[in-house]
C-alpha cells in the first residue's frame, strides 16, 4: 500500500488540512471555525497595536442628519409626493392639472380651488372652493366633501344664470353662464358656467363644458383674461374649429388645454392652433403664473395629464 505524502500545513492553515479526504465535512466545519478564530485574533491584535495611532487621529466628523420621510418620495407607486411647494408671491397663482377638467388653483394665501370637482378625479388636498358643471357626471358631484367651504354649481335648477361673485380671502370668483346641449339634442339654457378666478393681478378663466362660441355679451362679462383653461376634445364639447374661434375672441396670453382623451386628440388640436400660437409642453403638471411672467406672444402650454 502506497502511503499518500502528507502536505505540511502552516499553523492556522486549513488549506493543508482539507486535503485529507478522511476528514470530510468535519474538516470543512473545523476550517470555518479556525477562520473565524483567526479573524477575531487579527482584529484584537489590530486594536492593541493600533491604539497609539488611534489616539493621535482626529476626531471623526459628526454624522449628517438623515433625510426625513417628508422629503423622500420612496417608491413611485407608494403615494403622492409630499414635498411642500414653494410659497407664492401676492401677484402669483399656481395651476396644477389634476386631470380631465379638474385643476387645483392656489393663491398666495393658500386658498385652494378645484375646478369641475367630481367623484372620479380629485386633487390631493381638500379645496376651500369647488366649482362644478353638469354636462356629465365627471364634472360635478352630489356628494361634495363637507369640509369644502364653498361649493359653486355652474347651473341653477330653475334654468336661471348663476352669476356668482364671491370673494374669499385673496380670491374673487365670478361666473358667466353658457348653454349646453341636452341628451335629446336640444338646448339647456345656462347649464354651464365659465368661472373666472381673480388672484392678485391675474384673471384666470375655466371654460367648463363649453358647447358653443361666445357672444359679445359673454365676452364683455368675462372681461380681460390672462390665462384660460380650454376643453379641446372636439366632440363632447365644442368642435375644435369652434374652440379655436373662442380662443381668438378671448385673446388670453396663456392657454392650457384640458378635457382630451388621447394624445391623438390633443395633437390634432395643437396642429390646428400652431399656425397662430406657440406651443410648449411642460415637464410637470404645475405652473406658477403672474402678470409679469405671461408670454409676450400668445402661447399654448400643455401640462402633462389627461
ABEGO torsion letter per residue (X at the ends): XBBBBBBBBBBGBAAAAAABAAAEAAAAAAAAAAAAAAAAAAAAAAAAAAAAAAAABBBBBBBBBBBBAAABAEBAAAEBBABBBBBBBAABBBBBBAEEABBBBBBAAGBBBBBGBBAABBBABBBABBBBBAABAAABBABBBAABABBBBABBAAGBBAGBBBBBEABBBBBBBBBBBBAAGBBBBGABBBBBBBBEABBBBBAEBBABBBBAAAAAAAEBBABBBBBAAGAABBBAAAAAAAAAAAGBABBBBBGBABAAAAAAAAAAAAAABBBBBBABABBBBBAAABBABBBBBBBBEX
